[in-house]
Amino acid sequence: MQATAYTYDAGTRCGSVLLDDGTPVEFDAAAFDAGGLRLLRPGQRVRIELAEDGPAEEGGTGAGTAGADRTGGAPRIALVTLQTF
């Protein structure tokens, strides 16, 4: 899935992206590290992969659909990397 980098904190390696519909979704350091990036600038086009194991919040046991939690919350991002053409 494609998105646009919105925020990024180099100290924590966490940030957020905007989906193409404008929905902001946060990612953690593990998702950033999984993509092999060293830096991310707001506005960069990125490719994200959603986690199969449910939401980022406690209690995510794999019952989510396409990475979304059971209450309809935001998906959990498992990987953030640059979009290549």
PyMOL commands that set and color helices and strands:
alter all, ss='L'
color gray80, all
select helices_A, chain A and resi 29-34
alter helices_A, ss='H'
color red, helices_A
select strands_A, chain A and resi 2-9+14-19+24-27+45-50+77-82
alter strands_A, ss='S'
color yellow, strands_A
deselect
rebuild
show_as cartoon
